[in-house]
Amino acid sequence: MPNKSPEDASHDHFYAGIEPGQRVRNPGQPEWGSGQVQSVVGGRITVNFENAGKVLINARVVGLEIDE
């Protein structure tokens, strides 16, 4: 497993627990609907939303909610 820089490690809490395949919502864009996480790489989360299509989310700026 690669070592993370202190900066990367300090931002893990922004997307902790979000994994590919999960359903999420962007509370700032409720009209996008539910989306399925496609990938999580270095604080960037690609989500395919029902009403917005594929969107690249910066997890350091946008807090996604897990849609259970």
PDB file of N, CA, C and O in Angstrom:
ATOM      1  N   MET A   1       0.849  -1.176   0.000  1.00  0.00           N
ATOM      2  CA  MET A   1       0.000   0.000   0.000  1.00  0.00           C
ATOM      3  C   MET A   1       0.893   1.238   0.000  1.00  0.00           C
ATOM      4  O   MET A   1       1.801   1.338   0.825  1.00  0.00           O
ATOM      5  N   PRO A   2       0.649   2.192  -0.919  1.00  0.00           N
ATOM      6  CA  PRO A   2       1.509   3.368  -0.992  1.00  0.00           C
ATOM      7  C   PRO A   2       1.309   4.275   0.219  1.00  0.00           C
ATOM      8  O   PRO A   2       0.219   4.367   0.785  1.00  0.00           O
ATOM      9  N   ASN A   3       2.405   4.942   0.594  1.00  0.00           N
ATOM     10  CA  ASN A   3       2.317   5.894   1.698  1.00  0.00           C
ATOM     11  C   ASN A   3       1.624   7.153   1.216  1.00  0.00           C
ATOM     12  O   ASN A   3       1.817   7.584   0.079  1.00  0.00           O
ATOM     13  N   LYS A   4       0.814   7.740   2.089  1.00  0.00           N
ATOM     14  CA  LYS A   4       0.145   8.988   1.757  1.00  0.00           C
ATOM     15  C   LYS A   4       0.944  10.132   2.347  1.00  0.00           C
ATOM     16  O   LYS A   4       1.565  10.011   3.403  1.00  0.00           O
ATOM     17  N   SER A   5       0.910  11.251   1.630  1.00  0.00           N
ATOM     18  CA  SER A   5       1.532  12.435   2.196  1.00  0.00           C
ATOM     19  C   SER A   5       0.687  12.901   3.367  1.00  0.00           C
ATOM     20  O   SER A   5      -0.498  12.575   3.436  1.00  0.00           O
ATOM     21  N   PRO A   6       1.270  13.658   4.292  1.00  0.00           N
ATOM     22  CA  PRO A   6       0.468  14.170   5.420  1.00  0.00           C
ATOM     23  C   PRO A   6      -0.742  14.958   4.944  1.00  0.00           C
ATOM     24  O   PRO A   6      -1.802  14.899   5.567  1.00  0.00           O
ATOM     25  N   GLU A   7      -0.595  15.702   3.840  1.00  0.00           N
ATOM     26  CA  GLU A   7      -1.724  16.477   3.315  1.00  0.00           C
ATOM     27  C   GLU A   7      -2.845  15.562   2.847  1.00  0.00           C
ATOM     28  O   GLU A   7      -4.010  15.806   3.159  1.00  0.00           O
ATOM     29  N   ASP A   8      -2.508  14.499   2.094  1.00  0.00           N
ATOM     30  CA  ASP A   8      -3.521  13.553   1.628  1.00  0.00           C
ATOM     31  C   ASP A   8      -4.198  12.864   2.802  1.00  0.00           C
ATOM     32  O   ASP A   8      -5.420  12.719   2.814  1.00  0.00           O
ATOM     33  N   ALA A   9      -3.427  12.443   3.778  1.00  0.00           N
ATOM     34  CA  ALA A   9      -3.987  11.736   4.925  1.00  0.00           C
ATOM     35  C   ALA A   9      -4.925  12.635   5.725  1.00  0.00           C
ATOM     36  O   ALA A   9      -5.923  12.154   6.264  1.00  0.00           O
ATOM     37  N   SER A  10      -4.625  13.927   5.812  1.00  0.00           N
ATOM     38  CA  SER A  10      -5.456  14.829   6.595  1.00  0.00           C
ATOM     39  C   SER A  10      -6.803  15.080   5.941  1.00  0.00           C
ATOM     40  O   SER A  10      -7.729  15.549   6.602  1.00  0.00           O
ATOM     41  N   HIS A  11      -6.931  14.777   4.658  1.00  0.00           N
ATOM     42  CA  HIS A  11      -8.187  14.997   3.946  1.00  0.00           C
ATOM     43  C   HIS A  11      -9.032  13.735   3.819  1.00  0.00           C
ATOM     44  O   HIS A  11     -10.120  13.784   3.245  1.00  0.00           O
ATOM     45  N   ASP A  12      -8.558  12.611   4.340  1.00  0.00           N
ATOM     46  CA  ASP A  12      -9.298  11.358   4.212  1.00  0.00           C
ATOM     47  C   ASP A  12     -10.707  11.441   4.787  1.00  0.00           C
ATOM     48  O   ASP A  12     -11.624  10.797   4.279  1.00  0.00           O
ATOM     49  N   HIS A  13     -10.881  12.229   5.842  1.00  0.00           N
ATOM     50  CA  HIS A  13     -12.194  12.294   6.475  1.00  0.00           C
ATOM     51  C   HIS A  13     -13.259  12.866   5.547  1.00  0.00           C
ATOM     52  O   HIS A  13     -14.446  12.657   5.797  1.00  0.00           O
ATOM     53  N   PHE A  14     -12.886  13.575   4.490  1.00  0.00           N
ATOM     54  CA  PHE A  14     -13.858  14.149   3.570  1.00  0.00           C
ATOM     55  C   PHE A  14     -14.579  13.083   2.762  1.00  0.00           C
ATOM     56  O   PHE A  14     -15.709  13.299   2.323  1.00  0.00           O
ATOM     57  N   TYR A  15     -13.946  11.940   2.562  1.00  0.00           N
ATOM     58  CA  TYR A  15     -14.573  10.901   1.748  1.00  0.00           C
ATOM     59  C   TYR A  15     -14.435   9.521   2.377  1.00  0.00           C
ATOM     60  O   TYR A  15     -14.566   8.507   1.692  1.00  0.00           O
ATOM     61  N   ALA A  16     -14.175   9.484   3.663  1.00  0.00           N
ATOM     62  CA  ALA A  16     -14.052   8.210   4.367  1.00  0.00           C
ATOM     63  C   ALA A  16     -15.352   7.425   4.246  1.00  0.00           C
ATOM     64  O   ALA A  16     -16.437   7.965   4.462  1.00  0.00           O
ATOM     65  N   GLY A  17     -15.234   6.168   3.905  1.00  0.00           N
ATOM     66  CA  GLY A  17     -16.407   5.305   3.817  1.00  0.00           C
ATOM     67  C   GLY A  17     -17.092   5.313   2.472  1.00  0.00           C
ATOM     68  O   GLY A  17     -18.007   4.520   2.251  1.00  0.00           O
ATOM     69  N   ILE A  18     -16.684   6.184   1.561  1.00  0.00           N
ATOM     70  CA  ILE A  18     -17.293   6.205   0.227  1.00  0.00           C
ATOM     71  C   ILE A  18     -16.465   5.311  -0.685  1.00  0.00           C
ATOM     72  O   ILE A  18     -15.255   5.487  -0.825  1.00  0.00           O
ATOM     73  N   GLU A  19     -17.146   4.346  -1.303  1.00  0.00           N
ATOM     74  CA  GLU A  19     -16.471   3.350  -2.146  1.00  0.00           C
ATOM     75  C   GLU A  19     -17.234   3.173  -3.450  1.00  0.00           C
ATOM     76  O   GLU A  19     -18.435   3.440  -3.505  1.00  0.00           O
ATOM     77  N   PRO A  20     -16.548   2.722  -4.504  1.00  0.00           N
ATOM     78  CA  PRO A  20     -17.240   2.440  -5.760  1.00  0.00           C
ATOM     79  C   PRO A  20     -18.417   1.491  -5.552  1.00  0.00           C
ATOM     80  O   PRO A  20     -18.330   0.520  -4.801  1.00  0.00           O
ATOM     81  N   GLY A  21     -19.507   1.795  -6.229  1.00  0.00           N
ATOM     82  CA  GLY A  21     -20.714   0.982  -6.140  1.00  0.00           C
ATOM     83  C   GLY A  21     -21.746   1.543  -5.181  1.00  0.00           C
ATOM     84  O   GLY A  21     -22.928   1.216  -5.282  1.00  0.00           O
ATOM     85  N   GLN A  22     -21.311   2.390  -4.246  1.00  0.00           N
ATOM     86  CA  GLN A  22     -22.254   2.970  -3.290  1.00  0.00           C
ATOM     87  C   GLN A  22     -23.133   4.014  -3.963  1.00  0.00           C
ATOM     88  O   GLN A  22     -22.761   4.605  -4.977  1.00  0.00           O
ATOM     89  N   ARG A  23     -24.307   4.228  -3.376  1.00  0.00           N
ATOM     90  CA  ARG A  23     -25.225   5.279  -3.808  1.00  0.00           C
ATOM     91  C   ARG A  23     -24.990   6.486  -2.904  1.00  0.00           C
ATOM     92  O   ARG A  23     -24.895   6.343  -1.685  1.00  0.00           O
ATOM     93  N   VAL A  24     -24.898   7.673  -3.500  1.00  0.00           N
ATOM     94  CA  VAL A  24     -24.670   8.908  -2.755  1.00  0.00           C
ATOM     95  C   VAL A  24     -25.565  10.024  -3.299  1.00  0.00           C
ATOM     96  O   VAL A  24     -26.159   9.901  -4.370  1.00  0.00           O
ATOM     97  N   ARG A  25     -25.643  11.103  -2.541  1.00  0.00           N
ATOM     98  CA  ARG A  25     -26.333  12.324  -2.954  1.00  0.00           C
ATOM     99  C   ARG A  25     -25.434  13.512  -2.659  1.00  0.00           C
ATOM    100  O   ARG A  25     -24.633  13.485  -1.724  1.00  0.00           O
ATOM    101  N   ASN A  26     -25.576  14.553  -3.465  1.00  0.00           N
ATOM    102  CA  ASN A  26     -24.895  15.813  -3.204  1.00  0.00           C
ATOM    103  C   ASN A  26     -25.940  16.740  -2.594  1.00  0.00           C
ATOM    104  O   ASN A  26     -26.828  17.213  -3.303  1.00  0.00           O
ATOM    105  N   PRO A  27     -25.850  17.011  -1.282  1.00  0.00           N
ATOM    106  CA  PRO A  27     -26.873  17.832  -0.635  1.00  0.00           C
ATOM    107  C   PRO A  27     -26.963  19.246  -1.205  1.00  0.00           C
ATOM    108  O   PRO A  27     -27.996  19.899  -1.059  1.00  0.00           O
ATOM    109  N   GLY A  28     -25.921  19.720  -1.838  1.00  0.00           N
ATOM    110  CA  GLY A  28     -25.934  21.044  -2.454  1.00  0.00           C
ATOM    111  C   GLY A  28     -26.617  21.066  -3.816  1.00  0.00           C
ATOM    112  O   GLY A  28     -26.907  22.135  -4.353  1.00  0.00           O
ATOM    113  N   GLN A  29     -26.876  19.877  -4.378  1.00  0.00           N
ATOM    114  CA  GLN A  29     -27.505  19.756  -5.698  1.00  0.00           C
ATOM    115  C   GLN A  29     -28.584  18.671  -5.647  1.00  0.00           C
ATOM    116  O   GLN A  29     -28.455  17.659  -6.337  1.00  0.00           O
ATOM    117  N   PRO A  30     -29.634  18.849  -4.858  1.00  0.00           N
ATOM    118  CA  PRO A  30     -30.629  17.782  -4.706  1.00  0.00           C
ATOM    119  C   PRO A  30     -31.303  17.381  -6.011  1.00  0.00           C
ATOM    120  O   PRO A  30     -31.771  16.250  -6.144  1.00  0.00           O
ATOM    121  N   GLU A  31     -31.356  18.297  -6.972  1.00  0.00           N
ATOM    122  CA  GLU A  31     -31.985  17.983  -8.262  1.00  0.00           C
ATOM    123  C   GLU A  31     -31.202  16.946  -9.063  1.00  0.00           C
ATOM    124  O   GLU A  31     -31.736  16.380 -10.017  1.00  0.00           O
ATOM    125  N   TRP A  32     -29.957  16.688  -8.700  1.00  0.00           N
ATOM    126  CA  TRP A  32     -29.166  15.672  -9.385  1.00  0.00           C
ATOM    127  C   TRP A  32     -29.679  14.268  -9.081  1.00  0.00           C
ATOM    128  O   TRP A  32     -29.448  13.341  -9.857  1.00  0.00           O
ATOM    129  N   GLY A  33     -30.374  14.106  -7.954  1.00  0.00           N
ATOM    130  CA  GLY A  33     -30.870  12.799  -7.551  1.00  0.00           C
ATOM    131  C   GLY A  33     -29.770  11.938  -6.960  1.00  0.00           C
ATOM    132  O   GLY A  33     -28.698  12.426  -6.605  1.00  0.00           O
ATOM    133  N   SER A  34     -30.052  10.668  -6.864  1.00  0.00           N
ATOM    134  CA  SER A  34     -29.102   9.708  -6.333  1.00  0.00           C
ATOM    135  C   SER A  34     -28.071   9.369  -7.410  1.00  0.00           C
ATOM    136  O   SER A  34     -28.367   9.391  -8.604  1.00  0.00           O
ATOM    137  N   GLY A  35     -26.863   9.058  -6.963  1.00  0.00           N
ATOM    138  CA  GLY A  35     -25.818   8.683  -7.915  1.00  0.00           C
ATOM    139  C   GLY A  35     -25.029   7.495  -7.426  1.00  0.00           C
ATOM    140  O   GLY A  35     -24.949   7.233  -6.226  1.00  0.00           O
ATOM    141  N   GLN A  36     -24.441   6.772  -8.376  1.00  0.00           N
ATOM    142  CA  GLN A  36     -23.601   5.627  -8.029  1.00  0.00           C
ATOM    143  C   GLN A  36     -22.141   6.026  -8.188  1.00  0.00           C
ATOM    144  O   GLN A  36     -21.729   6.548  -9.223  1.00  0.00           O
ATOM    145  N   VAL A  37     -21.362   5.766  -7.126  1.00  0.00           N
ATOM    146  CA  VAL A  37     -19.933   6.075  -7.145  1.00  0.00           C
ATOM    147  C   VAL A  37     -19.247   5.146  -8.144  1.00  0.00           C
ATOM    148  O   VAL A  37     -19.391   3.926  -8.076  1.00  0.00           O
ATOM    149  N   GLN A  38     -18.501   5.741  -9.067  1.00  0.00           N
ATOM    150  CA  GLN A  38     -17.762   4.986 -10.077  1.00  0.00           C
ATOM    151  C   GLN A  38     -16.316   4.749  -9.649  1.00  0.00           C
ATOM    152  O   GLN A  38     -15.770   3.664  -9.849  1.00  0.00           O
ATOM    153  N   SER A  39     -15.695   5.788  -9.049  1.00  0.00           N
ATOM    154  CA  SER A  39     -14.305   5.649  -8.607  1.00  0.00           C
ATOM    155  C   SER A  39     -14.005   6.677  -7.522  1.00  0.00           C
ATOM    156  O   SER A  39     -14.655   7.718  -7.427  1.00  0.00           O
ATOM    157  N   VAL A  40     -12.995   6.353  -6.701  1.00  0.00           N
ATOM    158  CA  VAL A  40     -12.501   7.247  -5.653  1.00  0.00           C
ATOM    159  C   VAL A  40     -10.984   7.241  -5.763  1.00  0.00           C
ATOM    160  O   VAL A  40     -10.339   6.229  -5.490  1.00  0.00           O
ATOM    161  N   VAL A  41     -10.408   8.393  -6.172  1.00  0.00           N
ATOM    162  CA  VAL A  41      -8.964   8.480  -6.366  1.00  0.00           C
ATOM    163  C   VAL A  41      -8.473   9.821  -5.828  1.00  0.00           C
ATOM    164  O   VAL A  41      -8.812  10.880  -6.357  1.00  0.00           O
ATOM    165  N   GLY A  42      -7.668   9.755  -4.764  1.00  0.00           N
ATOM    166  CA  GLY A  42      -7.007  10.957  -4.250  1.00  0.00           C
ATOM    167  C   GLY A  42      -7.920  12.129  -3.963  1.00  0.00           C
ATOM    168  O   GLY A  42      -7.574  13.260  -4.303  1.00  0.00           O
ATOM    169  N   GLY A  43      -9.061  11.909  -3.356  1.00  0.00           N
ATOM    170  CA  GLY A  43      -9.958  13.006  -3.034  1.00  0.00           C
ATOM    171  C   GLY A  43     -10.891  13.398  -4.157  1.00  0.00           C
ATOM    172  O   GLY A  43     -11.674  14.337  -4.019  1.00  0.00           O
ATOM    173  N   ARG A  44     -10.813  12.688  -5.265  1.00  0.00           N
ATOM    174  CA  ARG A  44     -11.715  12.932  -6.398  1.00  0.00           C
ATOM    175  C   ARG A  44     -12.633  11.729  -6.533  1.00  0.00           C
ATOM    176  O   ARG A  44     -12.188  10.584  -6.616  1.00  0.00           O
ATOM    177  N   ILE A  45     -13.921  12.019  -6.552  1.00  0.00           N
ATOM    178  CA  ILE A  45     -14.927  10.960  -6.620  1.00  0.00           C
ATOM    179  C   ILE A  45     -15.741  11.153  -7.890  1.00  0.00           C
ATOM    180  O   ILE A  45     -16.340  12.208  -8.095  1.00  0.00           O
ATOM    181  N   THR A  46     -15.762  10.135  -8.740  1.00  0.00           N
ATOM    182  CA  THR A  46     -16.588  10.177  -9.940  1.00  0.00           C
ATOM    183  C   THR A  46     -17.902   9.488  -9.628  1.00  0.00           C
ATOM    184  O   THR A  46     -17.934   8.339  -9.188  1.00  0.00           O
ATOM    185  N   VAL A  47     -19.004  10.227  -9.870  1.00  0.00           N
ATOM    186  CA  VAL A  47     -20.338   9.730  -9.561  1.00  0.00           C
ATOM    187  C   VAL A  47     -21.214   9.868 -10.793  1.00  0.00           C
ATOM    188  O   VAL A  47     -21.183  10.889 -11.479  1.00  0.00           O
ATOM    189  N   ASN A  48     -21.997   8.829 -11.069  1.00  0.00           N
ATOM    190  CA  ASN A  48     -22.965   8.871 -12.160  1.00  0.00           C
ATOM    191  C   ASN A  48     -24.336   9.147 -11.536  1.00  0.00           C
ATOM    192  O   ASN A  48     -24.969   8.241 -10.995  1.00  0.00           O
ATOM    193  N   PHE A  49     -24.798  10.422 -11.616  1.00  0.00           N
ATOM    194  CA  PHE A  49     -26.060  10.832 -11.025  1.00  0.00           C
ATOM    195  C   PHE A  49     -27.224  10.596 -11.984  1.00  0.00           C
ATOM    196  O   PHE A  49     -27.074  10.693 -13.202  1.00  0.00           O
ATOM    197  N   GLU A  50     -28.396  10.283 -11.404  1.00  0.00           N
ATOM    198  CA  GLU A  50     -29.603  10.018 -12.189  1.00  0.00           C
ATOM    199  C   GLU A  50     -29.944  11.162 -13.138  1.00  0.00           C
ATOM    200  O   GLU A  50     -30.278  10.929 -14.299  1.00  0.00           O
ATOM    201  N   ASN A  51     -29.861  12.400 -12.646  1.00  0.00           N
ATOM    202  CA  ASN A  51     -30.329  13.545 -13.428  1.00  0.00           C
ATOM    203  C   ASN A  51     -29.231  14.498 -13.883  1.00  0.00           C
ATOM    204  O   ASN A  51     -29.523  15.545 -14.461  1.00  0.00           O
ATOM    205  N   ALA A  52     -27.972  14.150 -13.630  1.00  0.00           N
ATOM    206  CA  ALA A  52     -26.870  15.025 -14.026  1.00  0.00           C
ATOM    207  C   ALA A  52     -25.779  14.286 -14.788  1.00  0.00           C
ATOM    208  O   ALA A  52     -24.842  14.903 -15.294  1.00  0.00           O
ATOM    209  N   GLY A  53     -25.900  12.970 -14.870  1.00  0.00           N
ATOM    210  CA  GLY A  53     -24.878  12.190 -15.552  1.00  0.00           C
ATOM    211  C   GLY A  53     -23.622  12.057 -14.713  1.00  0.00           C
ATOM    212  O   GLY A  53     -23.659  12.179 -13.489  1.00  0.00           O
ATOM    213  N   LYS A  54     -22.507  11.807 -15.388  1.00  0.00           N
ATOM    214  CA  LYS A  54     -21.236  11.564 -14.703  1.00  0.00           C
ATOM    215  C   LYS A  54     -20.609  12.892 -14.287  1.00  0.00           C
ATOM    216  O   LYS A  54     -20.415  13.789 -15.107  1.00  0.00           O
ATOM    217  N   VAL A  55     -20.296  12.996 -12.989  1.00  0.00           N
ATOM    218  CA  VAL A  55     -19.742  14.230 -12.424  1.00  0.00           C
ATOM    219  C   VAL A  55     -18.514  13.878 -11.592  1.00  0.00           C
ATOM    220  O   VAL A  55     -18.525  12.918 -10.821  1.00  0.00           O
ATOM    221  N   LEU A  56     -17.448  14.673 -11.761  1.00  0.00           N
ATOM    222  CA  LEU A  56     -16.241  14.520 -10.957  1.00  0.00           C
ATOM    223  C   LEU A  56     -16.361  15.460  -9.766  1.00  0.00           C
ATOM    224  O   LEU A  56     -16.469  16.674  -9.934  1.00  0.00           O
ATOM    225  N   ILE A  57     -16.342  14.895  -8.564  1.00  0.00           N
ATOM    226  CA  ILE A  57     -16.525  15.642  -7.320  1.00  0.00           C
ATOM    227  C   ILE A  57     -15.191  15.778  -6.604  1.00  0.00           C
ATOM    228  O   ILE A  57     -14.466  14.798  -6.432  1.00  0.00           O
ATOM    229  N   ASN A  58     -14.871  16.998  -6.187  1.00  0.00           N
ATOM    230  CA  ASN A  58     -13.704  17.223  -5.336  1.00  0.00           C
ATOM    231  C   ASN A  58     -14.184  17.055  -3.900  1.00  0.00           C
ATOM    232  O   ASN A  58     -14.879  17.925  -3.374  1.00  0.00           O
ATOM    233  N   ALA A  59     -13.821  15.949  -3.264  1.00  0.00           N
ATOM    234  CA  ALA A  59     -14.302  15.627  -1.924  1.00  0.00           C
ATOM    235  C   ALA A  59     -13.786  16.594  -0.865  1.00  0.00           C
ATOM    236  O   ALA A  59     -14.302  16.619   0.253  1.00  0.00           O
ATOM    237  N   ARG A  60     -12.788  17.377  -1.200  1.00  0.00           N
ATOM    238  CA  ARG A  60     -12.281  18.373  -0.247  1.00  0.00           C
ATOM    239  C   ARG A  60     -13.184  19.598  -0.219  1.00  0.00           C
ATOM    240  O   ARG A  60     -13.093  20.428   0.685  1.00  0.00           O
ATOM    241  N   VAL A  61     -14.064  19.705  -1.226  1.00  0.00           N
ATOM    242  CA  VAL A  61     -14.957  20.869  -1.335  1.00  0.00           C
ATOM    243  C   VAL A  61     -16.420  20.479  -1.140  1.00  0.00           C
ATOM    244  O   VAL A  61     -17.189  21.210  -0.515  1.00  0.00           O
ATOM    245  N   VAL A  62     -16.794  19.322  -1.678  1.00  0.00           N
ATOM    246  CA  VAL A  62     -18.189  18.879  -1.642  1.00  0.00           C
ATOM    247  C   VAL A  62     -18.319  17.665  -0.727  1.00  0.00           C
ATOM    248  O   VAL A  62     -17.602  16.677  -0.883  1.00  0.00           O
ATOM    249  N   GLY A  63     -19.229  17.753   0.216  1.00  0.00           N
ATOM    250  CA  GLY A  63     -19.487  16.632   1.126  1.00  0.00           C
ATOM    251  C   GLY A  63     -20.657  15.815   0.623  1.00  0.00           C
ATOM    252  O   GLY A  63     -21.802  16.264   0.694  1.00  0.00           O
ATOM    253  N   LEU A  64     -20.390  14.627   0.118  1.00  0.00           N
ATOM    254  CA  LEU A  64     -21.440  13.749  -0.349  1.00  0.00           C
ATOM    255  C   LEU A  64     -22.063  13.011   0.828  1.00  0.00           C
ATOM    256  O   LEU A  64     -21.397  12.731   1.825  1.00  0.00           O
ATOM    257  N   GLU A  65     -23.337  12.702   0.702  1.00  0.00           N
ATOM    258  CA  GLU A  65     -24.039  11.905   1.712  1.00  0.00           C
ATOM    259  C   GLU A  65     -24.301  10.518   1.139  1.00  0.00           C
ATOM    260  O   GLU A  65     -24.719  10.380  -0.011  1.00  0.00           O
ATOM    261  N   ILE A  66     -24.053   9.497   1.945  1.00  0.00           N
ATOM    262  CA  ILE A  66     -24.349   8.131   1.513  1.00  0.00           C
ATOM    263  C   ILE A  66     -25.854   7.975   1.500  1.00  0.00           C
ATOM    264  O   ILE A  66     -26.530   8.294   2.479  1.00  0.00           O
ATOM    265  N   ASP A  67     -26.377   7.481   0.388  1.00  0.00           N
ATOM    266  CA  ASP A  67     -27.815   7.301   0.169  1.00  0.00           C
ATOM    267  C   ASP A  67     -28.173   5.864   0.503  1.00  0.00           C
ATOM    268  O   ASP A  67     -27.914   4.952  -0.282  1.00  0.00           O
ATOM    269  N   GLU A  68     -28.761   5.670   1.658  1.00  0.00           N
ATOM    270  CA  GLU A  68     -29.052   4.298   2.116  1.00  0.00           C
ATOM    271  C   GLU A  68     -30.443   3.869   1.777  1.00  0.00           C
ATOM    272  O   GLU A  68     -30.837   2.747   2.094  1.00  0.00           O
TER     273      GLU A  68
END
